[in-house]
Amino acid sequence: MDNLTADARTTQQPGLHEAHRTRWKSFYYRLRKNKAALFGGYFLLFVILVAIIGPLLTQYDPSKIDYTAKFLKPSADHWFGTDHNGRDIFTRIIHGMRLTLSVGFISVIIGAAFGIVLGIVSGYYGGKWDTFIMRITDVMLAFPGILLALAIVSVLGKNLFNVIIAVSIFSIPMFARVVRGSTLAVRRLEYIDAMRSLGASDRRIIFGHILPNILSPIIVQATLRIAVAILTASGLSFLGLGAQPPTPEWGAMLNDGRNYITDHPHVALFPGLSIVLVVIAFNLLGDGLRDVLDPKLKK
């Protein structure tokens, strides 16, 4: 009997792996049809790779001041030129890339974690829980995201950690809304009623059946929210409420360069261009994932 069980597991394992490979191939094939989304995905992979290994390849100190080399134009020695303190802009952008992406990913992960819990509780249990949670999210959504983050950072203080908290908080209601709607749709399916009638616990139904079926909209929402988080964090740093000098954060670098944009436009051009390209790439990838993962759009 044990030999039969072992043989069954052995035969099932390759089939399981083959199903996973087929699913990923199908996903990549559908995503490949959207050239813009594919470009955004490859560009983000390149950006993440540069953020990881880039600081090891630069020869300049991102915070070292050299007034004899200030406002140098882009050249072979300084690819993006130097700023008003003689610091190499390319080196600062490479170091700031890791910081900016970290703020975006961490804040969205925190916001998604709380939003998923609130959304599932609201959509699955309903009643007073649903009313209470949704009224709180309505109040939070009534404020524009940047204003809510601005108020939170003003209360907590000016530093990058508080920026992460602020961006996380204003991301929560968006995830809660998306997860609640998806949970309501899955909860009405017949097999959920069958599981409940067979005595399955709420925990098993939520984590074993509802959550796996609502991952697609969560992934899409997370991808799009990372772009918003990066833009918001950079905006707060631009206003002087985020990363403080001499931290090489893109928004703070843009704020430093705005005073010299007429005579030395390269000081503000490259940090601003970095923010724009990364945000566009996340939006392109998010739109492509929405087309691929949304069952209503699948052919």
C-alpha positions as CSV (number, residue, x, y, z in Angstrom):
1,M,0.0,0.0,0.0
2,D,2.8,2.4,0.9
3,N,4.5,1.5,-2.4
4,L,1.3,2.4,-4.3
5,T,1.0,5.7,-2.5
6,A,4.7,6.6,-3.2
7,D,4.2,5.7,-6.9
8,A,1.1,7.8,-7.1
9,R,2.9,10.8,-5.6
10,T,5.8,10.2,-8.0
11,T,3.5,10.2,-11.0
12,Q,1.5,13.3,-9.8
13,Q,4.6,15.4,-9.1
14,P,5.8,15.7,-12.7
15,G,2.2,16.5,-13.8
16,L,2.0,19.2,-11.2
17,H,5.3,20.8,-12.4
18,E,4.2,20.5,-16.0
19,A,0.9,22.3,-15.1
20,H,2.8,25.1,-13.5
21,R,5.1,25.4,-16.5
22,T,2.2,25.5,-18.9
23,R,0.4,28.1,-16.8
24,W,3.5,30.4,-16.8
25,K,4.0,29.9,-20.5
26,S,0.4,30.8,-21.1
27,F,0.8,33.9,-18.9
28,Y,3.9,35.0,-20.7
29,Y,2.4,34.4,-24.1
30,R,-0.6,36.6,-23.3
31,L,1.6,39.3,-21.7
32,R,4.0,39.2,-24.8
33,K,1.1,40.4,-27.0
34,N,1.1,43.7,-25.1
35,K,4.4,45.2,-26.2
36,A,4.2,48.2,-23.9
37,A,3.6,46.0,-20.8
38,L,6.5,43.8,-21.8
39,F,8.8,46.8,-22.3
40,G,7.7,48.1,-18.9
41,G,8.5,44.7,-17.2
42,Y,11.9,44.4,-18.8
43,F,12.8,48.0,-18.0
44,L,11.8,47.4,-14.3
45,L,13.9,44.3,-14.2
46,F,16.8,46.3,-15.5
47,V,16.2,49.1,-12.9
48,I,16.0,46.6,-10.1
49,L,19.3,44.9,-11.2
50,V,21.0,48.3,-11.4
51,A,19.6,49.2,-8.0
52,I,21.2,46.0,-6.6
53,I,24.6,46.0,-8.2
54,G,24.9,49.6,-9.5
55,P,26.4,51.2,-6.3
56,L,29.2,48.6,-6.5
57,L,30.2,49.9,-10.0
58,T,30.4,53.6,-9.4
59,Q,33.7,55.2,-8.5
60,Y,32.4,58.4,-6.8
61,D,31.0,59.0,-3.3
62,P,27.4,60.1,-3.6
63,S,27.7,62.5,-0.6
64,K,31.2,63.8,-1.1
65,I,31.3,67.6,-1.7
66,D,33.8,69.0,-4.2
67,Y,33.3,72.6,-4.9
68,T,36.0,72.6,-7.6
69,A,33.9,70.3,-9.7
70,K,30.4,71.9,-9.3
71,F,28.0,72.3,-12.3
72,L,30.1,70.2,-14.7
73,K,28.2,69.3,-17.8
74,P,27.6,65.6,-18.8
75,S,30.8,64.1,-20.0
76,A,32.7,60.8,-20.1
77,D,33.9,61.4,-16.5
78,H,30.5,62.5,-15.2
79,W,27.8,60.9,-17.3
80,F,25.0,63.1,-15.9
81,G,27.3,66.0,-14.8
82,T,27.6,67.3,-11.3
83,D,25.4,69.3,-9.0
84,H,25.9,72.6,-7.1
85,N,28.1,70.7,-4.5
86,G,30.2,69.0,-7.1
87,R,28.7,65.6,-6.5
88,D,28.3,63.2,-9.4
89,I,24.6,63.1,-10.4
90,F,24.8,59.7,-12.0
91,T,26.2,58.1,-8.8
92,R,23.6,59.8,-6.7
93,I,20.8,58.6,-9.0
94,I,22.1,55.0,-8.9
95,H,22.3,55.1,-5.1
96,G,18.9,56.8,-4.9
97,M,17.4,54.1,-7.1
98,R,17.6,51.5,-4.4
99,L,16.1,54.0,-1.9
100,T,13.2,55.1,-4.1
101,L,12.3,51.5,-5.1
102,S,12.5,50.4,-1.4
103,V,10.1,53.1,-0.3
104,G,7.7,52.1,-3.1
105,F,7.8,48.3,-2.5
106,I,7.8,48.5,1.4
107,S,5.0,51.0,1.6
108,V,2.8,49.0,-0.8
109,I,3.5,45.7,0.9
110,I,2.4,47.2,4.3
111,G,-0.6,48.9,2.8
112,A,-1.6,45.8,0.9
113,A,-1.3,43.6,4.0
114,F,-3.7,45.8,6.1
115,G,-6.0,46.4,3.1
116,I,-6.3,42.7,2.3
117,V,-7.3,41.9,5.9
118,L,-9.8,44.7,6.1
119,G,-11.2,43.9,2.7
120,I,-11.7,40.2,3.3
121,V,-13.3,40.8,6.7
122,S,-15.6,43.4,5.3
123,G,-16.6,41.3,2.2
124,Y,-16.8,37.9,3.9
125,Y,-18.6,38.7,7.2
126,G,-20.6,41.8,6.1
127,G,-23.0,43.4,8.5
128,K,-21.6,45.8,11.0
129,W,-18.1,44.9,10.2
130,D,-18.7,45.9,6.5
131,T,-20.4,49.1,7.4
132,F,-17.7,50.2,9.9
133,I,-14.7,49.4,7.7
134,M,-16.2,50.9,4.6
135,R,-17.1,54.1,6.3
136,I,-13.5,54.5,7.5
137,T,-12.2,53.8,4.0
138,D,-14.7,56.4,2.6
139,V,-13.3,59.0,4.9
140,M,-9.8,58.2,3.9
141,L,-10.6,58.2,0.2
142,A,-12.2,61.6,0.6
143,F,-8.7,63.1,1.0
144,P,-6.4,63.2,-2.0
145,G,-3.5,60.8,-1.4
146,I,-0.8,63.4,-1.4
147,L,-2.7,65.6,1.1
148,L,-3.3,62.7,3.4
149,A,0.4,61.7,3.3
150,L,1.4,65.3,3.7
151,A,-0.7,65.6,6.9
152,I,0.6,62.4,8.3
153,V,4.3,63.3,7.7
154,S,3.7,66.8,9.2
155,V,2.4,65.1,12.4
156,L,5.0,62.4,12.6
157,G,8.1,64.3,11.5
158,K,10.4,64.8,8.5
159,N,12.2,61.5,7.6
160,L,12.0,58.7,5.2
161,F,10.6,56.2,7.7
162,N,7.6,58.4,8.3
163,V,7.1,58.8,4.5
164,I,6.8,55.0,4.3
165,I,4.2,55.0,7.0
166,A,2.3,57.8,5.3
167,V,2.3,56.2,1.9
168,S,1.3,52.9,3.5
169,I,-1.7,54.4,5.3
170,F,-3.2,56.1,2.2
171,S,-2.7,52.8,0.2
172,I,-4.8,50.8,2.6
173,P,-8.3,52.0,1.5
174,M,-7.6,51.3,-2.2
175,F,-6.6,47.7,-1.4
176,A,-9.5,47.3,1.0
177,R,-12.0,48.4,-1.7
178,V,-10.6,46.1,-4.4
179,V,-10.4,43.1,-2.0
180,R,-13.9,43.6,-0.6
181,G,-15.4,43.7,-4.1
182,S,-13.5,40.6,-5.2
183,T,-14.4,38.8,-1.9
184,L,-18.1,39.5,-2.4
185,A,-18.0,38.0,-5.9
186,V,-16.2,34.8,-4.8
187,R,-18.3,34.4,-1.7
188,R,-21.5,34.1,-3.7
189,L,-20.1,31.1,-5.7
190,E,-21.8,27.8,-5.2
191,Y,-18.7,25.9,-4.1
192,I,-18.2,28.3,-1.2
193,D,-21.7,27.5,0.0
194,A,-20.9,23.8,-0.4
195,M,-17.7,24.1,1.6
196,R,-19.6,25.9,4.4
197,S,-22.4,23.3,4.4
198,L,-19.7,20.5,4.8
199,G,-18.5,22.2,7.9
200,A,-15.4,24.0,6.7
201,S,-14.2,26.7,9.0
202,D,-14.1,30.4,8.0
203,R,-10.3,30.3,8.2
204,R,-10.1,27.4,5.7
205,I,-12.5,29.0,3.3
206,I,-10.8,32.4,3.4
207,F,-7.2,31.2,3.1
208,G,-7.8,28.1,1.1
209,H,-10.4,29.3,-1.4
210,I,-11.2,33.0,-1.3
211,L,-7.7,34.5,-1.1
212,P,-6.2,32.4,-3.9
213,N,-9.0,33.4,-6.2
214,I,-8.6,37.2,-5.6
215,L,-4.8,37.4,-6.0
216,S,-5.1,38.6,-9.6
217,P,-6.7,42.0,-8.8
218,I,-4.4,42.4,-5.8
219,I,-1.3,41.9,-8.0
220,V,-2.6,44.4,-10.5
221,Q,-3.5,46.9,-7.8
222,A,-0.1,46.5,-6.1
223,T,1.8,47.1,-9.4
224,L,-0.1,50.3,-10.0
225,R,0.2,51.5,-6.4
226,I,4.0,51.1,-6.5
227,A,4.0,53.8,-9.1
228,V,1.8,56.1,-7.0
229,A,3.9,55.4,-3.9
230,I,7.1,56.3,-5.7
231,L,5.5,59.5,-7.0
232,T,4.1,60.4,-3.6
233,A,7.3,59.7,-1.8
234,S,9.3,61.7,-4.3
235,G,6.8,64.5,-4.0
236,L,7.1,64.6,-0.2
237,S,10.9,64.7,-0.5
238,F,10.6,67.4,-3.1
239,L,8.6,69.5,-0.5
240,G,11.3,68.8,2.1
241,L,9.2,66.4,4.2
242,G,10.9,63.1,3.1
243,A,14.6,62.2,2.8
244,Q,16.8,64.9,4.2
245,P,20.1,66.1,2.7
246,P,22.6,64.7,1.8
247,T,20.5,61.5,1.2
248,P,20.5,60.8,-2.6
249,E,16.7,60.5,-3.0
250,W,15.3,61.4,-6.4
251,G,12.6,63.9,-5.1
252,A,15.2,65.6,-2.9
253,M,17.6,65.8,-5.8
254,L,14.9,67.3,-8.0
255,N,14.3,69.9,-5.3
256,D,18.0,70.8,-5.2
257,G,18.1,71.2,-8.9
258,R,15.0,73.4,-9.4
259,N,17.0,76.5,-8.2
260,Y,19.4,76.0,-11.1
261,I,17.1,74.8,-13.8
262,T,17.7,77.9,-16.0
263,D,21.5,77.9,-16.1
264,H,22.2,74.3,-15.3
265,P,19.1,72.2,-16.3
266,H,21.0,68.9,-16.1
267,V,20.9,69.1,-12.3
268,A,17.1,68.7,-12.2
269,L,16.6,66.9,-15.6
270,F,18.1,63.5,-14.8
271,P,16.4,63.0,-11.4
272,G,13.1,64.1,-12.8
273,L,13.5,61.9,-15.9
274,S,14.3,58.9,-13.6
275,I,11.1,59.4,-11.7
276,V,9.0,59.7,-14.9
277,L,10.5,56.6,-16.5
278,V,10.1,54.3,-13.5
279,V,6.5,55.5,-12.9
280,I,5.6,55.0,-16.5
281,A,7.1,51.5,-16.6
282,F,5.1,50.5,-13.5
283,N,1.9,51.9,-15.1
284,L,2.6,50.1,-18.4
285,L,3.2,46.8,-16.6
286,G,0.1,47.2,-14.4
287,D,-2.1,47.9,-17.4
288,G,-0.7,44.8,-19.1
289,L,-1.2,42.6,-16.0
290,R,-4.8,43.8,-15.7
291,D,-5.5,42.7,-19.3
292,V,-3.8,39.3,-18.8
293,L,-5.1,38.5,-15.3
294,D,-8.7,39.8,-15.6
295,P,-10.9,36.8,-16.6
296,K,-13.4,39.0,-18.4
297,L,-10.7,40.1,-20.9
298,K,-9.2,36.6,-21.5
299,K,-10.1,35.0,-24.8
